[in-house]
Amino acid sequence: MKGKLLVIGFGPGDEKHITGRAKEAIQESDIIIGYKTYVDLIKGLITGKQIISTGMTEEVSRAQEAVKQAELGYTVAVISSGDAGVYGMAGLVYEVLIEKGWKKDSGVEVEVVPGISAINSCAALLGAPVMHDACTISLSDHLTPWSLIEKRIEAAAQADFVIALYNPKSGRRTRQIMEAQKILLKYRSPDTPVGLVKSAFRDSQKIVLTNLQEMLEHEIGMLTTVLIGNSSTFFYDGLIITPRGYQRKYTLNQAIQPLKPHQRLQKAAEPWALEQMEDVTPVNKKLVTPTSVKESPRELAEEALQMILGENDGPSQGLMVKQDFQSIFEVAVSPGVANKKFTATQMVILSEIVGEEGVMEYTQDHYMKLQILTSKPDEIVEKLTAANFLIAPVGDVLTVKACDFCDGEKKDSIPYADELQERLGGMELPKELKLGVNGCGMACYGAVKEDIGIVYRKGAFDLFLGAKTAGRTAHPGQIVAEGIAPDQIVGVIEGIVQEYKQKAYPNERFYKFFKRVKEVQGFVYQDITPNLKIEAAVCGE
Ligand code: SAH
């Protein structure tokens, strides 16, 4: 009669995180073999079993004993913490079997029972630090040459993997973690979030949030897993979070801003996708380098070599270069709120800043939208400001669209447009919002067609709310007040915008919001939708 080998990962250490199959497998077995500490951890589950517990370093003899007992006809459980296939006993058991000429069909039956590995249990305690491409690296050099471990750390660091360091340190192995830190700091910022989790889900559990620079100032031991974030990982309220993707943009006033979940999954937000690599708008083309636009394997190899060696430096220098993460910097640029005239000098400066690679797009919102791939948005902002441009963020923000007040002839309302721009321009909102300001009753710049519109007439402002600016059901805003005194208009608009900011659903346009809440700052919505049913049409139809 042939026995059975059950190679079981029992998870981080508490009973709740042992899988159902692992518990069942332990019940099924006649003999339990494992490292003493592990056997103690799951003592509650093993009654009436023969237990063979050995010391930590006796892994090989444990595996051999297990195979021997299985060959004698017993059902044997070999237990590992976490997952048995992650620096655990599974591989070793197979190696011992193979050495004896074991074959799957004719030899003893083997079942590997998966368990929750430290990378997963520790990540759960820290928040969501893994989330994206990640790897595990064991710093134990007992069975692996240190030179290989070094190479793996280097490669993982360079490729921006989230890294879980197992076996980071023991009584005798204390230098490895210092060397690892040194390599990581070549590629990652010193303030990269790091989580130290000791004895996850065990009585002595301890969690420390630190960063790459300071991590060695905390206790790290045999029972610690060191989780190192990637270049996008951030701290939030005592947690470590790695966003799902790299979709991020620079916007004004905020160095790097990850895209909000609802902004993702749009083609425009993923210029680096394989499918879009053929789309050769300059910014896209830049973004997909280094690999995708290279023609032959040789070119690819040469470029990789260049990256390692550095452009002009020797080999050691080249590797020391920190990754310089570029993102698209988007900014709205115009000559002014009530000024539509670019000077020749300004045009020259724009063309210099945008260059061959960037994109400059004239929009219907009275500004030029620039998209420039850069790691230094501040320098661009400085140059634009020096050229007297009005700059504003792009996206779900408030944009003031004023007429040019007929070259200033009707200039009385210009100060109010400027003040509105200063107070509200660029404010982040649930959805983009255009505020139209017209300087006379002709309203030829179409203020009544914007989300919020004000028209200066007879020394006071008329207020229009809730235009639907696009689509076959487009309509102007409803006139909700006439003759608002100039010294009150800024306050009124500010109140409306604040209420929208606080109460609107994410992504809810102003006209929908107005229709839903029926009243904003005392201005009441009137249902003027025609009864006629209009068929919905999507873009391109
Ligand atoms: N098979 C195990 C790993 C064994 S190697 C697994 O899949 O999790 C031992 C290393 O695992 C330790 O040095 C530590 O880095 C990590 N580890 C195992 N259990 C842990 C726990 N409960 N909390 C934190 N780290 C743990």
Residues whose N, C-alpha, C, O or C-beta is under 5 A from the ligand:
A	BS01	SAH	P12 G13 S80 S81 G82 D83 A84 V86 Y87 G88 I116 S117 A118 L165 Y166 N167 P168 V197 K198 S199 A200 M222 L223 T224 T225
